Amino acid sequence: MVSVNALVETLLERAPASVAEAGDYLLEGLSGGQLERAAFLDDPLALVGPPYFVPRYLAQVTLRALKSEYDAVDEVLASLGALSERNPPIIERKKEVTADRVVLPEAKVLDLRYPSKGENDIWQSSIEALVTSGPLRDREIQIFIRSDRNRAACFLVPFLWIHSTIAAYNLAPAGSDAFEALPESFIVLEPLRQVNATAVARSLHCTKPQLDQIRRGKGDVTVQTLKGQLVHALFDRMLEGGITTSDDFETAYREVLPSFLLPLASVTDQFFDETAFRADVFRHLEALKGFIDCHPHLLEHTQLELKRYSATIGIQGRIDAIFREGNRLDILELKTGTRLRSEDHAQLFIYRLLLSDLIRRWQRNDQQDVEITTRLLSSIDGSFAPLRVATDFYQVLDTRNRLIAMQYALGRNRAHIAPRYEGFNEEICGNCASWTRDRCKDSSDVFGDRPASRENERDSAELEYFRRFTRLVERERWCADQNVADLLDDSRLEFRVKNFRTICGARIVAAVEPFTFEFEENTSDLECGDSVLIHAGRISSSATYHGLVREIGTKQIRLSIPLKNLLPTVFEDQCWIIDRLPSDVTAEASHTALYDFLVGPMDEKKKAVLEFPSFERRGGATAEGWSAGVASSDGAFRRADHPVCAASPLAVGAATPPLDGEEFASLNSSQQEAIRRAANCNVFHLIWGPPGTGKTRIIPEIIQRAGGRVLLGAFTNTAVDKMLGALLEHDPTTRFLRVGRASDSPELVEKISGDPADFFTHDLAQKYGNVGTVRDALQQAGIVAATAHRASTIPYLRSSAFEMAIVDEAGQLTEPLTLGLILRARRFVLIGDDRQLPPVVRVRELGQSMFERLKRDTENLTLLETQYRMHPGIMELSNRLFYEGRLRSGIAVRERAAPDDAPVVFIPVKSERDGRSNPDEARVVVDLVESFTRDRGVDPESIGVVSPFRAQVVLLRQMLAGSRVTIDTVERFQGGERDIMILSFVRSRGTGFVFDDRRLNVAITRARSKLILVAHPELFQKSRYAWICTFTETLKTAGTI
């Protein structure tokens, strides 16, 4: 039988376009091409028996793929990866198999028998699974469960699904490959996937509120929650020491408050009493100071905000403070509410569980017991309460398992369990306060969970849209969470290195700026700003540190680690692993935007998104033009209701510029048309902007004619800053408010003529330091700019009303994130190019942007057809391949003259390598770079090198270390440009990945003067791009340029 690794390589090589096609490749590989698809579908067991003898699990994977039961090819690959040689963490290694107890570190579910009632009202269920790790690896086993012995495990079975991963502990042998669950047995569903400890604690009696929280997204921000967060931040400062007097309190308050001013100003009105708010915060601080005065040792032995992960029970949590002195360990959790709740104690109990692996290791190393104290500290009066255990390990684990099952089901087209609905019976709902029950009922109606809830046709369309994208967002999060699972599994270290997430063998460098580590080889594609986890393996049972990349090279990396009193000596005398820390901030933002869409009014904008018939879908602007559209706007959006900065071109009473004038006349006809139609639109307009067509240049013109407040947004901070930079180039006196910090946008700050603190929300808060002034500034901002993530989640933008939202690079945004921007305005303009890279996602259905979807069926579209970036010869390549000859060049050949009058060159490199890196091509690229910089005097910073594969990028960075040449993947280069671009294709055979049209288009169109394609000659000869071979030159002639 073919190996699993060979099957994976086959799928990666052939890049199947669909799940069913992946199934065909699997069937061909497993049967040697002997078993026909129809025959296998009629008799799936044919693959299991002679002459193939394929394991049942692989046969099931193939069958599910052929039936398209997976949602993406990546899921097929993940299912195959489960059979790779692995050694996942377990609670007590070396005790996996004994005479009377068995531990299954990992198994994949093959079949389930749901609970059925038998004799004496005893329920029985069972699980069939393939063991994928441990001494019983590759064996199919059965687990029999009775409700009188283990009720939790028995009724967990309906929450499992075929091919889910389980770990099972303390099973008793019950025959050949059969086991039974005992009272002390427990099962962990998807053990490496992490559930937040807070979510588990609040869901012990019912998981419905957590389900609602996921679908609601960010949720509402209140003054009380902000006050609690502010007290937490100040308590951290107190534990750092040095806060003893009232002046110290005042200083700390002034330093911490600015981080909370933006949300405070957004959720309060002019009647907010800031003095009373401050006094209330200080009462909390006085109470906490009294506690610290009684326990001064805490200031010497504290570690703040310790994030812990459990790779065995699948729970993560951030503990407020841990104090260790000798063999004594204090766990402290701060609560700012008026009373301590049972879930607070449950959360503290879970934190203790999280530390159990670490504590066991301490005990083994120190040969002594660890004394553990767990306490809840109230900032109301400074009192503390010891842990009051109202739950146990089995209830916590059962709740955590059900939450995992709920998250999985939420992302499925065919969910194996429905959203929990209790019918609001007293037994279940009596534990909640009346206001919580009311909110739960309201949420059930909004989400359509209640059997009695009925929606009219309009509401059904909204709800179905909401449900569809909620499924896709959760499916994407499920895929993204696999990265965290890989990080927690030591046996996946080689896999992480292979995928450029990890640096191994890092050692601290003494006597240099903390925290600098050195290593033999940079095996990652980490960049400045990335979050990392520093550890030595065995994350559940060893110290870990969170950090941010500040600088990185081929041999060194400098990190910032925000922990009090942490010295570099902690890292001495051992090697460390530095892993990229996966984070998915887009899921919460997407859910928030979808929820706002669902509960918002049914207006023309929502109809356009839902593709309801309307005048806008048929043609756009009214006959009277843009001014009539603004005049008939809803009162909430009229200019008179939106005071803006007096210096802004959108100031109240300022005349709206006409669609003419010297500046307007300098634009080409397609740009002028785009401005007219965007300014005139009643609901939305799309501007299709291929590379170099001056998309950002038209944005200031549209803003001037918008007739009200404008929200600017994009996916990345770089794109947002680029839009604002274009505004300042158009008019240096333009005023705007950028959500963020000036320090994060240095290039933009250089273009600002005034005080940068007046242009950035964080700096504005620091400058003025009080809620009222900040609120006034927020309300007066005529132009506001933010990323889609910020626009979706921060209270300021969720509660603001704009006349128009302008979204740049809209083709890179998922539809939910686009909603986060356009929902804040009455009208919207999407600017993008669906012939360039789509949103970077794992779930294919989420990869279609709103721009691409609306572009298919609308007349509200303008193509910018004149490009100003590329040499006409380079443009012609892209124009012929991707734009059906629609583009025109706005520059002459002499303006982008190539050094040898050959703007496009193909250099054939005969190499039979078909991996993800190609040293032969890399050496050619190095020779080219050296020829340009050494022989022709070309500035290295004007040269760019791209490749479809990260492995080739890493290799080239090593070979060109210190050259100042920009080297990256196509995805990371989108939006950039260089005079000379060199493309390294790596492989000799074209695959869907190499010849993805949008990826190739981006790669080609980064070049201004010269484009060099380095590839095997057969790569193009055997593809629809064969005519590219007409640009062939040898390395010798190309190197003499």
Secondary structure, DSSP 8 states (H G I E B T S, - for coil): ---HHHHHHHHHHH--SSHHHHHHHHHHHHHTT-S-HHHHHH-GGGGTSTTT---HHHHHHHHHHHTT-SSSHHHHHHHHHTTS------SSTT-SB-SS-EEEEEEEEEEEEEEEE-GGG-EEEEEEEEEEESTTTT-EEEEEEETTT-HHHHTTGGG--TT-EEEEEEEEE-STTEEEEEEEEEEEESTTS-EEHHHHHHTSS-SHHHHHHHHHTT----HHHHHHHHHHHHHHHHHTS---SHHHHHHHHHHHTHHHHHHHHHH--TT--HHHHHHHHHHHHHHHHHHHHH-GGGGTSEEEEEEEE-TTT-EEEEEEEEEEETTEEEEEEEE-SSS--HHHHHHHHHHHHHTHHHHHHHHHHHTS--EEEEEEEETTTS-EEE----S-HHHHHHHHHHHHHHHHHHT-SS-SS-----TT-HHHHTTS-HHHHHHHHHHHHHHT-STT----HHHHHHHHHHHHHHHHHHHHHHHHHHHHHHHH-GGGHHHHHHTT-EEEEEEE-TTSSSSEEE-S---S---TT-EEEEE-S-GGGS--EEEEEEEE-SSEEEEE---TT--GGGGTTS-EEEEE-----HHHHHHHHHHHHHHS---HHHHHHHT---HHHHT-S-TT-HHHHHHTS-GGG-GGG----TTSTT-TT-----S-SHHHHTS-HHHHHHHHHHHH-SSEEEEE--TTS-HHHHHHHHHHTS-S-EEEEESSHHHHHHHHHHHHHH-TT---EESS-GGG-HHHHHH--S-GGGTBHHHHHHHH-SHHHHHHHHHH-SEEEEEHHHHHH-HHHHT--EEEEEESSGGGS-HHHHHHHHTTEEEEEEEE-TTS-----SSGGGGS-HHHHHHTT-S-EEE--EE-SS-HHHHHHHHHHHSTT--EE-S-GGGG--TTS-SEEEEE------SS--HHHHHHHHHHHHIIIIIS---GGGEEEEES-HHHHHHHHHHTTTS--EEEEHHHHTT--EEEEEEE---SS--TTTT-HHHHHHHHTTEEEEEEEEE-HHHHHTSTTGGGGGGB--HHHHTT-
